[in-house]
């Protein structure tokens, strides 16, 4: 990537990370007296994003002598994954977590590498099923379940 793009991206991600940290402080803590509440996950994500963006900024500044080759930007995969993300957000409640996440991951994996359909199906199914099981059955959390028609 171009050094200028990396610098700008690092500053944008730094701002987003700070917003995550500030926003997580406005989420109420657990009412059961637990130290771990719904505010911890976005707070940790914000810290990680801030740290990674600082690292990216310093790496971009250290590689001043490197010349970046301009590559042709391929918008098609970006648009496919962007539309898939929007559909994922819009259909998560109605279709349920397992089916929606499976389809979302399958579309994303196939957008990135089309030749491995069977592997994409296996990984998508295993990930969505395992995360649902761990979060709902083991941790006793809630995720949108299966649709009524299923």
Protein Blocks (a to p, Z undefined) as FASTA:
>chain_A
ZZklmmmmmmmmmmmmmmmmmmmmmpccdfklpabdfklmmmmmmmmmmmmmmmmmmmmm
mmmmpccddddddfklmmmmmmmmmmmmmmmmmnojklmmmmmmmmmmmmmomklmmlmm
mmmmmmmmmmmmmmmmmnopacddddfkZZ
